[in-house]
């Protein structure tokens, strides 16, 4: 009976430690995931507005500002300090250029084209790094 109790207590302790380890590993990637979620939300909202013909300047300008802000943080969030990745840096540069080229005050069809370019820049990076 004593061995059975020790076995059950050991199994419970193992489950608790495994849960703590899993939680710690998920938190390690929280910052890059948060940036990607913000980018996905802003790009999705802007594309929906452009597709629906509701390209109001304040809403699109806010989305553009958020995407520009996030584009400046991508390299620091995705690469460890002091490391370089030529391909990832090129993808980040392409994304930044696409976001900068987007004119939030343009007509909806032009915005839709620019937003498609931004989405393609995201997808190009995701093909290699997801």
Secondary structure by P-SEA (a helix, b strand, c coil): caaaaaaaaaaaaaaaaaaaaaaaaaacaaaaaaaaaaaaaaaaaaaaaaaaccccaaaaaaaaaaaaaaaaaccccccccccccaaaaaaaaaaaaaaaaccccccaaaaaaaaaaaaaaaaaaaaccc
